[in-house]
Amino acid sequence: MTATSDLQRLGDALQAATAADLATVRPPASAADRRRRRRLIGGLVAAAVAVPGVAVAATALIGTDEVARSLPNGTLALMGTHPTCTTVREGVEFDCTLAQAPTGELGPGAWKGTVEPTVDDTQHVNGGCRALDADGRHWRCFVGEEAVRQHIVGADFLGQSSSGPGVG
């Protein structure tokens, strides 16, 4: 299920509820009731736009360039490695290759299976990647909730603010 289909279903449900509400005959409402109803409808519309909008921003709109930037933003050892990524599953899964092997914490030959968070341009954890080879130049990256399902980042860590690349 995509964020677009969720948004479409939510819009259809909101439209049906509004039509049913307008079709109901009732006595004239007081000014207080009208204000309360307007606030409720405004809140529903705001939620209908905001909640799927966050999902779209976190997944469907992210592309290979953003993932390539977010990989070194999450881990200091990956700074200066110049990743390039290709799409495996649109907006969710990416295959990334580093131009240079990572340095620092693990050393050569010890990277396979290592997981690292990714941090977007707004300095928030947006997913994570897993090293697929020992030299740490080939990574499989996942965005949003898929990174949680892949056991790369915890659900409570996803979306958290990051003050800079992590170490260790």
Chimera marker file (.cmm) of the C-alpha trace (Angstrom):
<marker_set name="trace">
<marker id="1" x="0.000" y="0.000" z="0.000" r="1" g="1" b="0" radius="0.5"/>
<marker id="2" x="1.356" y="3.387" z="-0.930" r="1" g="1" b="0" radius="0.5"/>
<marker id="3" x="0.986" y="6.749" z="0.725" r="1" g="1" b="0" radius="0.5"/>
<marker id="4" x="-0.854" y="7.915" z="-2.410" r="1" g="1" b="0" radius="0.5"/>
<marker id="5" x="-3.496" y="5.166" z="-2.110" r="1" g="1" b="0" radius="0.5"/>
<marker id="6" x="-3.825" y="5.888" z="1.632" r="1" g="1" b="0" radius="0.5"/>
<marker id="7" x="-4.345" y="9.561" z="0.852" r="1" g="1" b="0" radius="0.5"/>
<marker id="8" x="-6.941" y="8.723" z="-1.824" r="1" g="1" b="0" radius="0.5"/>
<marker id="9" x="-8.899" y="6.455" z="0.561" r="1" g="1" b="0" radius="0.5"/>
<marker id="10" x="-8.754" y="9.071" z="3.300" r="1" g="1" b="0" radius="0.5"/>
<marker id="11" x="-10.004" y="11.751" z="0.897" r="1" g="1" b="0" radius="0.5"/>
<marker id="12" x="-12.854" y="9.510" z="-0.283" r="1" g="1" b="0" radius="0.5"/>
<marker id="13" x="-13.875" y="8.755" z="3.302" r="1" g="1" b="0" radius="0.5"/>
<marker id="14" x="-13.773" y="12.447" z="4.232" r="1" g="1" b="0" radius="0.5"/>
<marker id="15" x="-15.876" y="13.346" z="1.188" r="1" g="1" b="0" radius="0.5"/>
<marker id="16" x="-18.455" y="10.638" z="1.988" r="1" g="1" b="0" radius="0.5"/>
<marker id="17" x="-18.684" y="11.729" z="5.640" r="1" g="1" b="0" radius="0.5"/>
<marker id="18" x="-19.121" y="15.366" z="4.631" r="1" g="1" b="0" radius="0.5"/>
<marker id="19" x="-21.857" y="14.480" z="2.116" r="1" g="1" b="0" radius="0.5"/>
<marker id="20" x="-23.679" y="12.375" z="4.723" r="1" g="1" b="0" radius="0.5"/>
<marker id="21" x="-23.405" y="15.181" z="7.267" r="1" g="1" b="0" radius="0.5"/>
<marker id="22" x="-24.795" y="17.735" z="4.819" r="1" g="1" b="0" radius="0.5"/>
<marker id="23" x="-27.672" y="15.429" z="3.874" r="1" g="1" b="0" radius="0.5"/>
<marker id="24" x="-28.815" y="15.079" z="7.486" r="1" g="1" b="0" radius="0.5"/>
<marker id="25" x="-31.720" y="17.388" z="8.373" r="1" g="1" b="0" radius="0.5"/>
<marker id="26" x="-31.368" y="18.924" z="11.803" r="1" g="1" b="0" radius="0.5"/>
<marker id="27" x="-32.520" y="22.019" z="13.616" r="1" g="1" b="0" radius="0.5"/>
<marker id="28" x="-30.443" y="25.187" z="13.181" r="1" g="1" b="0" radius="0.5"/>
<marker id="29" x="-27.194" y="25.024" z="15.148" r="1" g="1" b="0" radius="0.5"/>
<marker id="30" x="-26.126" y="27.642" z="17.636" r="1" g="1" b="0" radius="0.5"/>
<marker id="31" x="-23.125" y="29.843" z="16.885" r="1" g="1" b="0" radius="0.5"/>
<marker id="32" x="-21.066" y="27.814" z="19.384" r="1" g="1" b="0" radius="0.5"/>
<marker id="33" x="-22.048" y="24.546" z="17.661" r="1" g="1" b="0" radius="0.5"/>
<marker id="34" x="-21.100" y="25.975" z="14.253" r="1" g="1" b="0" radius="0.5"/>
<marker id="35" x="-17.672" y="27.089" z="15.559" r="1" g="1" b="0" radius="0.5"/>
<marker id="36" x="-17.091" y="23.695" z="17.157" r="1" g="1" b="0" radius="0.5"/>
<marker id="37" x="-18.046" y="21.909" z="13.910" r="1" g="1" b="0" radius="0.5"/>
<marker id="38" x="-15.769" y="24.163" z="11.839" r="1" g="1" b="0" radius="0.5"/>
<marker id="39" x="-12.853" y="23.463" z="14.190" r="1" g="1" b="0" radius="0.5"/>
<marker id="40" x="-13.517" y="19.716" z="14.007" r="1" g="1" b="0" radius="0.5"/>
<marker id="41" x="-13.705" y="19.718" z="10.206" r="1" g="1" b="0" radius="0.5"/>
<marker id="42" x="-10.591" y="21.900" z="10.010" r="1" g="1" b="0" radius="0.5"/>
<marker id="43" x="-8.739" y="19.480" z="12.278" r="1" g="1" b="0" radius="0.5"/>
<marker id="44" x="-9.830" y="16.490" z="10.189" r="1" g="1" b="0" radius="0.5"/>
<marker id="45" x="-8.717" y="18.179" z="6.973" r="1" g="1" b="0" radius="0.5"/>
<marker id="46" x="-5.361" y="19.131" z="8.530" r="1" g="1" b="0" radius="0.5"/>
<marker id="47" x="-4.835" y="15.537" z="9.710" r="1" g="1" b="0" radius="0.5"/>
<marker id="48" x="-5.861" y="14.177" z="6.315" r="1" g="1" b="0" radius="0.5"/>
<marker id="49" x="-3.175" y="16.284" z="4.682" r="1" g="1" b="0" radius="0.5"/>
<marker id="50" x="-0.439" y="16.108" z="7.344" r="1" g="1" b="0" radius="0.5"/>
<marker id="51" x="-0.345" y="12.398" z="8.223" r="1" g="1" b="0" radius="0.5"/>
<marker id="52" x="-0.061" y="11.024" z="4.675" r="1" g="1" b="0" radius="0.5"/>
<marker id="53" x="2.170" y="13.980" z="3.823" r="1" g="1" b="0" radius="0.5"/>
<marker id="54" x="4.715" y="12.826" z="6.392" r="1" g="1" b="0" radius="0.5"/>
<marker id="55" x="4.645" y="9.319" z="4.940" r="1" g="1" b="0" radius="0.5"/>
<marker id="56" x="5.098" y="10.691" z="1.425" r="1" g="1" b="0" radius="0.5"/>
<marker id="57" x="7.960" y="12.931" z="2.538" r="1" g="1" b="0" radius="0.5"/>
<marker id="58" x="9.671" y="10.058" z="4.331" r="1" g="1" b="0" radius="0.5"/>
<marker id="59" x="9.433" y="7.547" z="1.523" r="1" g="1" b="0" radius="0.5"/>
<marker id="60" x="7.853" y="8.218" z="-1.854" r="1" g="1" b="0" radius="0.5"/>
<marker id="61" x="9.698" y="11.453" z="-2.554" r="1" g="1" b="0" radius="0.5"/>
<marker id="62" x="13.164" y="10.229" z="-1.615" r="1" g="1" b="0" radius="0.5"/>
<marker id="63" x="15.430" y="9.326" z="-4.484" r="1" g="1" b="0" radius="0.5"/>
<marker id="64" x="18.885" y="7.975" z="-5.116" r="1" g="1" b="0" radius="0.5"/>
<marker id="65" x="20.675" y="11.315" z="-4.612" r="1" g="1" b="0" radius="0.5"/>
<marker id="66" x="19.053" y="11.873" z="-1.206" r="1" g="1" b="0" radius="0.5"/>
<marker id="67" x="19.939" y="8.362" z="-0.059" r="1" g="1" b="0" radius="0.5"/>
<marker id="68" x="23.530" y="8.820" z="-1.252" r="1" g="1" b="0" radius="0.5"/>
<marker id="69" x="23.793" y="12.018" z="0.816" r="1" g="1" b="0" radius="0.5"/>
<marker id="70" x="22.110" y="10.501" z="3.873" r="1" g="1" b="0" radius="0.5"/>
<marker id="71" x="24.520" y="7.560" z="4.181" r="1" g="1" b="0" radius="0.5"/>
<marker id="72" x="27.634" y="9.561" z="5.172" r="1" g="1" b="0" radius="0.5"/>
<marker id="73" x="25.452" y="12.041" z="7.098" r="1" g="1" b="0" radius="0.5"/>
<marker id="74" x="24.639" y="9.197" z="9.498" r="1" g="1" b="0" radius="0.5"/>
<marker id="75" x="28.108" y="7.792" z="10.181" r="1" g="1" b="0" radius="0.5"/>
<marker id="76" x="31.449" y="9.583" z="10.445" r="1" g="1" b="0" radius="0.5"/>
<marker id="77" x="33.380" y="6.570" z="9.064" r="1" g="1" b="0" radius="0.5"/>
<marker id="78" x="31.454" y="6.964" z="5.788" r="1" g="1" b="0" radius="0.5"/>
<marker id="79" x="32.288" y="10.648" z="5.270" r="1" g="1" b="0" radius="0.5"/>
<marker id="80" x="34.232" y="11.238" z="2.054" r="1" g="1" b="0" radius="0.5"/>
<marker id="81" x="33.266" y="7.849" z="0.579" r="1" g="1" b="0" radius="0.5"/>
<marker id="82" x="31.110" y="9.352" z="-2.215" r="1" g="1" b="0" radius="0.5"/>
<marker id="83" x="28.202" y="6.869" z="-2.416" r="1" g="1" b="0" radius="0.5"/>
<marker id="84" x="26.134" y="6.362" z="-5.544" r="1" g="1" b="0" radius="0.5"/>
<marker id="85" x="22.806" y="4.584" z="-5.249" r="1" g="1" b="0" radius="0.5"/>
<marker id="86" x="20.304" y="2.848" z="-7.495" r="1" g="1" b="0" radius="0.5"/>
<marker id="87" x="16.679" y="2.089" z="-6.771" r="1" g="1" b="0" radius="0.5"/>
<marker id="88" x="15.694" y="-1.458" z="-5.813" r="1" g="1" b="0" radius="0.5"/>
<marker id="89" x="12.141" y="-0.616" z="-4.621" r="1" g="1" b="0" radius="0.5"/>
<marker id="90" x="10.982" y="2.928" z="-5.343" r="1" g="1" b="0" radius="0.5"/>
<marker id="91" x="11.199" y="5.168" z="-2.290" r="1" g="1" b="0" radius="0.5"/>
<marker id="92" x="11.997" y="2.243" z="0.037" r="1" g="1" b="0" radius="0.5"/>
<marker id="93" x="15.085" y="0.220" z="-0.860" r="1" g="1" b="0" radius="0.5"/>
<marker id="94" x="18.337" y="1.263" z="-2.504" r="1" g="1" b="0" radius="0.5"/>
<marker id="95" x="21.596" y="-0.403" z="-3.517" r="1" g="1" b="0" radius="0.5"/>
<marker id="96" x="24.586" y="1.853" z="-2.809" r="1" g="1" b="0" radius="0.5"/>
<marker id="97" x="28.256" y="1.611" z="-3.753" r="1" g="1" b="0" radius="0.5"/>
<marker id="98" x="30.975" y="3.740" z="-2.190" r="1" g="1" b="0" radius="0.5"/>
<marker id="99" x="33.767" y="5.169" z="-4.354" r="1" g="1" b="0" radius="0.5"/>
<marker id="100" x="36.179" y="4.680" z="-1.435" r="1" g="1" b="0" radius="0.5"/>
<marker id="101" x="36.144" y="2.168" z="1.394" r="1" g="1" b="0" radius="0.5"/>
<marker id="102" x="35.128" y="3.540" z="4.796" r="1" g="1" b="0" radius="0.5"/>
<marker id="103" x="37.776" y="4.387" z="7.355" r="1" g="1" b="0" radius="0.5"/>
<marker id="104" x="37.858" y="4.472" z="11.105" r="1" g="1" b="0" radius="0.5"/>
<marker id="105" x="36.038" y="2.343" z="13.602" r="1" g="1" b="0" radius="0.5"/>
<marker id="106" x="36.076" y="-1.132" z="12.011" r="1" g="1" b="0" radius="0.5"/>
<marker id="107" x="39.045" y="-1.200" z="9.709" r="1" g="1" b="0" radius="0.5"/>
<marker id="108" x="39.455" y="-3.117" z="6.476" r="1" g="1" b="0" radius="0.5"/>
<marker id="109" x="37.676" y="-6.424" z="6.017" r="1" g="1" b="0" radius="0.5"/>
<marker id="110" x="35.303" y="-6.147" z="8.990" r="1" g="1" b="0" radius="0.5"/>
<marker id="111" x="32.300" y="-4.295" z="7.564" r="1" g="1" b="0" radius="0.5"/>
<marker id="112" x="30.026" y="-7.081" z="6.286" r="1" g="1" b="0" radius="0.5"/>
<marker id="113" x="26.707" y="-7.084" z="8.155" r="1" g="1" b="0" radius="0.5"/>
<marker id="114" x="27.354" y="-3.752" z="9.873" r="1" g="1" b="0" radius="0.5"/>
<marker id="115" x="24.279" y="-1.524" z="10.084" r="1" g="1" b="0" radius="0.5"/>
<marker id="116" x="24.410" y="2.261" z="10.116" r="1" g="1" b="0" radius="0.5"/>
<marker id="117" x="21.672" y="4.922" z="10.292" r="1" g="1" b="0" radius="0.5"/>
<marker id="118" x="21.049" y="7.406" z="7.496" r="1" g="1" b="0" radius="0.5"/>
<marker id="119" x="20.353" y="11.086" z="8.171" r="1" g="1" b="0" radius="0.5"/>
<marker id="120" x="18.468" y="13.325" z="5.735" r="1" g="1" b="0" radius="0.5"/>
<marker id="121" x="19.216" y="16.916" z="4.745" r="1" g="1" b="0" radius="0.5"/>
<marker id="122" x="17.022" y="18.201" z="7.616" r="1" g="1" b="0" radius="0.5"/>
<marker id="123" x="19.260" y="16.346" z="10.117" r="1" g="1" b="0" radius="0.5"/>
<marker id="124" x="16.742" y="13.611" z="10.994" r="1" g="1" b="0" radius="0.5"/>
<marker id="125" x="17.262" y="9.841" z="10.936" r="1" g="1" b="0" radius="0.5"/>
<marker id="126" x="15.386" y="8.690" z="7.833" r="1" g="1" b="0" radius="0.5"/>
<marker id="127" x="16.429" y="5.033" z="7.632" r="1" g="1" b="0" radius="0.5"/>
<marker id="128" x="19.547" y="2.926" z="7.576" r="1" g="1" b="0" radius="0.5"/>
<marker id="129" x="21.894" y="0.721" z="5.584" r="1" g="1" b="0" radius="0.5"/>
<marker id="130" x="23.566" y="-2.681" z="5.924" r="1" g="1" b="0" radius="0.5"/>
<marker id="131" x="27.057" y="-3.425" z="4.550" r="1" g="1" b="0" radius="0.5"/>
<marker id="132" x="26.976" y="-6.318" z="2.098" r="1" g="1" b="0" radius="0.5"/>
<marker id="133" x="30.703" y="-6.888" z="1.773" r="1" g="1" b="0" radius="0.5"/>
<marker id="134" x="33.752" y="-7.037" z="4.036" r="1" g="1" b="0" radius="0.5"/>
<marker id="135" x="35.434" y="-3.895" z="2.682" r="1" g="1" b="0" radius="0.5"/>
<marker id="136" x="32.287" y="-1.811" z="3.301" r="1" g="1" b="0" radius="0.5"/>
<marker id="137" x="31.869" y="-0.479" z="-0.227" r="1" g="1" b="0" radius="0.5"/>
<marker id="138" x="28.515" y="-2.160" z="-1.030" r="1" g="1" b="0" radius="0.5"/>
<marker id="139" x="25.420" y="-1.282" z="1.045" r="1" g="1" b="0" radius="0.5"/>
<marker id="140" x="21.687" y="-2.020" z="0.976" r="1" g="1" b="0" radius="0.5"/>
<marker id="141" x="19.751" y="0.981" z="2.298" r="1" g="1" b="0" radius="0.5"/>
<marker id="142" x="16.158" y="1.189" z="3.505" r="1" g="1" b="0" radius="0.5"/>
<marker id="143" x="14.084" y="4.308" z="4.116" r="1" g="1" b="0" radius="0.5"/>
<marker id="144" x="11.428" y="4.893" z="6.766" r="1" g="1" b="0" radius="0.5"/>
<marker id="145" x="9.615" y="2.004" z="8.435" r="1" g="1" b="0" radius="0.5"/>
<marker id="146" x="11.354" y="-0.522" z="6.187" r="1" g="1" b="0" radius="0.5"/>
<marker id="147" x="14.627" y="0.261" z="8.001" r="1" g="1" b="0" radius="0.5"/>
<marker id="148" x="12.866" y="-0.692" z="11.243" r="1" g="1" b="0" radius="0.5"/>
<marker id="149" x="11.508" y="-3.929" z="9.703" r="1" g="1" b="0" radius="0.5"/>
<marker id="150" x="15.037" y="-4.755" z="8.526" r="1" g="1" b="0" radius="0.5"/>
<marker id="151" x="16.346" y="-4.293" z="12.119" r="1" g="1" b="0" radius="0.5"/>
<marker id="152" x="18.705" y="-1.508" z="11.097" r="1" g="1" b="0" radius="0.5"/>
<marker id="153" x="17.263" y="1.257" z="13.285" r="1" g="1" b="0" radius="0.5"/>
<marker id="154" x="14.755" y="1.172" z="16.121" r="1" g="1" b="0" radius="0.5"/>
<marker id="155" x="11.257" y="2.611" z="15.708" r="1" g="1" b="0" radius="0.5"/>
<marker id="156" x="11.983" y="5.181" z="18.428" r="1" g="1" b="0" radius="0.5"/>
<marker id="157" x="15.193" y="6.283" z="16.647" r="1" g="1" b="0" radius="0.5"/>
<marker id="158" x="13.579" y="6.808" z="13.225" r="1" g="1" b="0" radius="0.5"/>
<marker id="159" x="12.787" y="10.503" z="12.742" r="1" g="1" b="0" radius="0.5"/>
<marker id="160" x="14.985" y="11.647" z="15.629" r="1" g="1" b="0" radius="0.5"/>
<marker id="161" x="17.119" y="14.745" z="15.234" r="1" g="1" b="0" radius="0.5"/>
<marker id="162" x="20.839" y="14.205" z="14.619" r="1" g="1" b="0" radius="0.5"/>
<marker id="163" x="23.480" y="16.784" z="15.462" r="1" g="1" b="0" radius="0.5"/>
<marker id="164" x="26.056" y="15.171" z="13.181" r="1" g="1" b="0" radius="0.5"/>
<marker id="165" x="27.402" y="11.852" z="11.943" r="1" g="1" b="0" radius="0.5"/>
<marker id="166" x="27.585" y="9.132" z="14.587" r="1" g="1" b="0" radius="0.5"/>
<marker id="167" x="30.825" y="7.563" z="15.754" r="1" g="1" b="0" radius="0.5"/>
<marker id="168" x="31.120" y="3.938" z="16.861" r="1" g="1" b="0" radius="0.5"/>
<link id1="1" id2="2" r="1" g="1" b="0" radius="0.2"/>
<link id1="2" id2="3" r="1" g="1" b="0" radius="0.2"/>
<link id1="3" id2="4" r="1" g="1" b="0" radius="0.2"/>
<link id1="4" id2="5" r="1" g="1" b="0" radius="0.2"/>
<link id1="5" id2="6" r="1" g="1" b="0" radius="0.2"/>
<link id1="6" id2="7" r="1" g="1" b="0" radius="0.2"/>
<link id1="7" id2="8" r="1" g="1" b="0" radius="0.2"/>
<link id1="8" id2="9" r="1" g="1" b="0" radius="0.2"/>
<link id1="9" id2="10" r="1" g="1" b="0" radius="0.2"/>
<link id1="10" id2="11" r="1" g="1" b="0" radius="0.2"/>
<link id1="11" id2="12" r="1" g="1" b="0" radius="0.2"/>
<link id1="12" id2="13" r="1" g="1" b="0" radius="0.2"/>
<link id1="13" id2="14" r="1" g="1" b="0" radius="0.2"/>
<link id1="14" id2="15" r="1" g="1" b="0" radius="0.2"/>
<link id1="15" id2="16" r="1" g="1" b="0" radius="0.2"/>
<link id1="16" id2="17" r="1" g="1" b="0" radius="0.2"/>
<link id1="17" id2="18" r="1" g="1" b="0" radius="0.2"/>
<link id1="18" id2="19" r="1" g="1" b="0" radius="0.2"/>
<link id1="19" id2="20" r="1" g="1" b="0" radius="0.2"/>
<link id1="20" id2="21" r="1" g="1" b="0" radius="0.2"/>
<link id1="21" id2="22" r="1" g="1" b="0" radius="0.2"/>
<link id1="22" id2="23" r="1" g="1" b="0" radius="0.2"/>
<link id1="23" id2="24" r="1" g="1" b="0" radius="0.2"/>
<link id1="24" id2="25" r="1" g="1" b="0" radius="0.2"/>
<link id1="25" id2="26" r="1" g="1" b="0" radius="0.2"/>
<link id1="26" id2="27" r="1" g="1" b="0" radius="0.2"/>
<link id1="27" id2="28" r="1" g="1" b="0" radius="0.2"/>
<link id1="28" id2="29" r="1" g="1" b="0" radius="0.2"/>
<link id1="29" id2="30" r="1" g="1" b="0" radius="0.2"/>
<link id1="30" id2="31" r="1" g="1" b="0" radius="0.2"/>
<link id1="31" id2="32" r="1" g="1" b="0" radius="0.2"/>
<link id1="32" id2="33" r="1" g="1" b="0" radius="0.2"/>
<link id1="33" id2="34" r="1" g="1" b="0" radius="0.2"/>
<link id1="34" id2="35" r="1" g="1" b="0" radius="0.2"/>
<link id1="35" id2="36" r="1" g="1" b="0" radius="0.2"/>
<link id1="36" id2="37" r="1" g="1" b="0" radius="0.2"/>
<link id1="37" id2="38" r="1" g="1" b="0" radius="0.2"/>
<link id1="38" id2="39" r="1" g="1" b="0" radius="0.2"/>
<link id1="39" id2="40" r="1" g="1" b="0" radius="0.2"/>
<link id1="40" id2="41" r="1" g="1" b="0" radius="0.2"/>
<link id1="41" id2="42" r="1" g="1" b="0" radius="0.2"/>
<link id1="42" id2="43" r="1" g="1" b="0" radius="0.2"/>
<link id1="43" id2="44" r="1" g="1" b="0" radius="0.2"/>
<link id1="44" id2="45" r="1" g="1" b="0" radius="0.2"/>
<link id1="45" id2="46" r="1" g="1" b="0" radius="0.2"/>
<link id1="46" id2="47" r="1" g="1" b="0" radius="0.2"/>
<link id1="47" id2="48" r="1" g="1" b="0" radius="0.2"/>
<link id1="48" id2="49" r="1" g="1" b="0" radius="0.2"/>
<link id1="49" id2="50" r="1" g="1" b="0" radius="0.2"/>
<link id1="50" id2="51" r="1" g="1" b="0" radius="0.2"/>
<link id1="51" id2="52" r="1" g="1" b="0" radius="0.2"/>
<link id1="52" id2="53" r="1" g="1" b="0" radius="0.2"/>
<link id1="53" id2="54" r="1" g="1" b="0" radius="0.2"/>
<link id1="54" id2="55" r="1" g="1" b="0" radius="0.2"/>
<link id1="55" id2="56" r="1" g="1" b="0" radius="0.2"/>
<link id1="56" id2="57" r="1" g="1" b="0" radius="0.2"/>
<link id1="57" id2="58" r="1" g="1" b="0" radius="0.2"/>
<link id1="58" id2="59" r="1" g="1" b="0" radius="0.2"/>
<link id1="59" id2="60" r="1" g="1" b="0" radius="0.2"/>
<link id1="60" id2="61" r="1" g="1" b="0" radius="0.2"/>
<link id1="61" id2="62" r="1" g="1" b="0" radius="0.2"/>
<link id1="62" id2="63" r="1" g="1" b="0" radius="0.2"/>
<link id1="63" id2="64" r="1" g="1" b="0" radius="0.2"/>
<link id1="64" id2="65" r="1" g="1" b="0" radius="0.2"/>
<link id1="65" id2="66" r="1" g="1" b="0" radius="0.2"/>
<link id1="66" id2="67" r="1" g="1" b="0" radius="0.2"/>
<link id1="67" id2="68" r="1" g="1" b="0" radius="0.2"/>
<link id1="68" id2="69" r="1" g="1" b="0" radius="0.2"/>
<link id1="69" id2="70" r="1" g="1" b="0" radius="0.2"/>
<link id1="70" id2="71" r="1" g="1" b="0" radius="0.2"/>
<link id1="71" id2="72" r="1" g="1" b="0" radius="0.2"/>
<link id1="72" id2="73" r="1" g="1" b="0" radius="0.2"/>
<link id1="73" id2="74" r="1" g="1" b="0" radius="0.2"/>
<link id1="74" id2="75" r="1" g="1" b="0" radius="0.2"/>
<link id1="75" id2="76" r="1" g="1" b="0" radius="0.2"/>
<link id1="76" id2="77" r="1" g="1" b="0" radius="0.2"/>
<link id1="77" id2="78" r="1" g="1" b="0" radius="0.2"/>
<link id1="78" id2="79" r="1" g="1" b="0" radius="0.2"/>
<link id1="79" id2="80" r="1" g="1" b="0" radius="0.2"/>
<link id1="80" id2="81" r="1" g="1" b="0" radius="0.2"/>
<link id1="81" id2="82" r="1" g="1" b="0" radius="0.2"/>
<link id1="82" id2="83" r="1" g="1" b="0" radius="0.2"/>
<link id1="83" id2="84" r="1" g="1" b="0" radius="0.2"/>
<link id1="84" id2="85" r="1" g="1" b="0" radius="0.2"/>
<link id1="85" id2="86" r="1" g="1" b="0" radius="0.2"/>
<link id1="86" id2="87" r="1" g="1" b="0" radius="0.2"/>
<link id1="87" id2="88" r="1" g="1" b="0" radius="0.2"/>
<link id1="88" id2="89" r="1" g="1" b="0" radius="0.2"/>
<link id1="89" id2="90" r="1" g="1" b="0" radius="0.2"/>
<link id1="90" id2="91" r="1" g="1" b="0" radius="0.2"/>
<link id1="91" id2="92" r="1" g="1" b="0" radius="0.2"/>
<link id1="92" id2="93" r="1" g="1" b="0" radius="0.2"/>
<link id1="93" id2="94" r="1" g="1" b="0" radius="0.2"/>
<link id1="94" id2="95" r="1" g="1" b="0" radius="0.2"/>
<link id1="95" id2="96" r="1" g="1" b="0" radius="0.2"/>
<link id1="96" id2="97" r="1" g="1" b="0" radius="0.2"/>
<link id1="97" id2="98" r="1" g="1" b="0" radius="0.2"/>
<link id1="98" id2="99" r="1" g="1" b="0" radius="0.2"/>
<link id1="99" id2="100" r="1" g="1" b="0" radius="0.2"/>
<link id1="100" id2="101" r="1" g="1" b="0" radius="0.2"/>
<link id1="101" id2="102" r="1" g="1" b="0" radius="0.2"/>
<link id1="102" id2="103" r="1" g="1" b="0" radius="0.2"/>
<link id1="103" id2="104" r="1" g="1" b="0" radius="0.2"/>
<link id1="104" id2="105" r="1" g="1" b="0" radius="0.2"/>
<link id1="105" id2="106" r="1" g="1" b="0" radius="0.2"/>
<link id1="106" id2="107" r="1" g="1" b="0" radius="0.2"/>
<link id1="107" id2="108" r="1" g="1" b="0" radius="0.2"/>
<link id1="108" id2="109" r="1" g="1" b="0" radius="0.2"/>
<link id1="109" id2="110" r="1" g="1" b="0" radius="0.2"/>
<link id1="110" id2="111" r="1" g="1" b="0" radius="0.2"/>
<link id1="111" id2="112" r="1" g="1" b="0" radius="0.2"/>
<link id1="112" id2="113" r="1" g="1" b="0" radius="0.2"/>
<link id1="113" id2="114" r="1" g="1" b="0" radius="0.2"/>
<link id1="114" id2="115" r="1" g="1" b="0" radius="0.2"/>
<link id1="115" id2="116" r="1" g="1" b="0" radius="0.2"/>
<link id1="116" id2="117" r="1" g="1" b="0" radius="0.2"/>
<link id1="117" id2="118" r="1" g="1" b="0" radius="0.2"/>
<link id1="118" id2="119" r="1" g="1" b="0" radius="0.2"/>
<link id1="119" id2="120" r="1" g="1" b="0" radius="0.2"/>
<link id1="120" id2="121" r="1" g="1" b="0" radius="0.2"/>
<link id1="121" id2="122" r="1" g="1" b="0" radius="0.2"/>
<link id1="122" id2="123" r="1" g="1" b="0" radius="0.2"/>
<link id1="123" id2="124" r="1" g="1" b="0" radius="0.2"/>
<link id1="124" id2="125" r="1" g="1" b="0" radius="0.2"/>
<link id1="125" id2="126" r="1" g="1" b="0" radius="0.2"/>
<link id1="126" id2="127" r="1" g="1" b="0" radius="0.2"/>
<link id1="127" id2="128" r="1" g="1" b="0" radius="0.2"/>
<link id1="128" id2="129" r="1" g="1" b="0" radius="0.2"/>
<link id1="129" id2="130" r="1" g="1" b="0" radius="0.2"/>
<link id1="130" id2="131" r="1" g="1" b="0" radius="0.2"/>
<link id1="131" id2="132" r="1" g="1" b="0" radius="0.2"/>
<link id1="132" id2="133" r="1" g="1" b="0" radius="0.2"/>
<link id1="133" id2="134" r="1" g="1" b="0" radius="0.2"/>
<link id1="134" id2="135" r="1" g="1" b="0" radius="0.2"/>
<link id1="135" id2="136" r="1" g="1" b="0" radius="0.2"/>
<link id1="136" id2="137" r="1" g="1" b="0" radius="0.2"/>
<link id1="137" id2="138" r="1" g="1" b="0" radius="0.2"/>
<link id1="138" id2="139" r="1" g="1" b="0" radius="0.2"/>
<link id1="139" id2="140" r="1" g="1" b="0" radius="0.2"/>
<link id1="140" id2="141" r="1" g="1" b="0" radius="0.2"/>
<link id1="141" id2="142" r="1" g="1" b="0" radius="0.2"/>
<link id1="142" id2="143" r="1" g="1" b="0" radius="0.2"/>
<link id1="143" id2="144" r="1" g="1" b="0" radius="0.2"/>
<link id1="144" id2="145" r="1" g="1" b="0" radius="0.2"/>
<link id1="145" id2="146" r="1" g="1" b="0" radius="0.2"/>
<link id1="146" id2="147" r="1" g="1" b="0" radius="0.2"/>
<link id1="147" id2="148" r="1" g="1" b="0" radius="0.2"/>
<link id1="148" id2="149" r="1" g="1" b="0" radius="0.2"/>
<link id1="149" id2="150" r="1" g="1" b="0" radius="0.2"/>
<link id1="150" id2="151" r="1" g="1" b="0" radius="0.2"/>
<link id1="151" id2="152" r="1" g="1" b="0" radius="0.2"/>
<link id1="152" id2="153" r="1" g="1" b="0" radius="0.2"/>
<link id1="153" id2="154" r="1" g="1" b="0" radius="0.2"/>
<link id1="154" id2="155" r="1" g="1" b="0" radius="0.2"/>
<link id1="155" id2="156" r="1" g="1" b="0" radius="0.2"/>
<link id1="156" id2="157" r="1" g="1" b="0" radius="0.2"/>
<link id1="157" id2="158" r="1" g="1" b="0" radius="0.2"/>
<link id1="158" id2="159" r="1" g="1" b="0" radius="0.2"/>
<link id1="159" id2="160" r="1" g="1" b="0" radius="0.2"/>
<link id1="160" id2="161" r="1" g="1" b="0" radius="0.2"/>
<link id1="161" id2="162" r="1" g="1" b="0" radius="0.2"/>
<link id1="162" id2="163" r="1" g="1" b="0" radius="0.2"/>
<link id1="163" id2="164" r="1" g="1" b="0" radius="0.2"/>
<link id1="164" id2="165" r="1" g="1" b="0" radius="0.2"/>
<link id1="165" id2="166" r="1" g="1" b="0" radius="0.2"/>
<link id1="166" id2="167" r="1" g="1" b="0" radius="0.2"/>
<link id1="167" id2="168" r="1" g="1" b="0" radius="0.2"/>
</marker_set>
